[in-house]
Amino acid sequence: MYEQLTKYIQDNIPATEKELELILSYFKPLTIKKNELLGGQRMFFVVKGCLRIFFIQEDGQDITRYLAFENNFATALVSFISQEPSLEFIQTLENTELLYISRRDFHHLLDTIPLWDKFYRHYLEHAYVTNTNRLMSFITMDAIERYRILLKENPIIVQRLPNKIVASYLNISQETLSRIKSKKRPS
């Protein structure tokens, strides 16, 4: 379980064995069944399964902001940074195995291991680019273009998740997604 996280960390920072051992000691395992909500100011590393971070609009519709599959981190980032209650929800979409670290422990590592700051900066930069690209896609592309890009860049989303979640991620209705998919099929 810790091997995947070890590789992820080593791919991003040149931590010594001692530093790596200390970092890993703060991560705790957690196995969660499908469709459970996760709370608290924690950062999660997906070992197996899928996490979804989403908002609920006033009309009750949910909009998926982020999907994390194996070997990815996920958190309600605004809450993690601000320490305010989250307006986002984190849900398991499959039976999921995680490693997690509390905000307090994460920040303790920032104070203890200088390289952990580089790791965090890399994570924040990646999150910023991902979120900005998604926002730009909603502003500059129609639903068909967003679906084509999704198939090209993240086909796992369409392969592993139900249409309801895919539509929520694309910020379109399930009906629109069905129409787009039917046009892609050969006659």
Summary of the structure (lengths in Angstrom):
residues: 187
radius of gyration: 17.7
end to end distance: 45.5
largest distance: 61.1
contacts: 518
relative contact order: 0.15
helix: 53%
strand: 21%
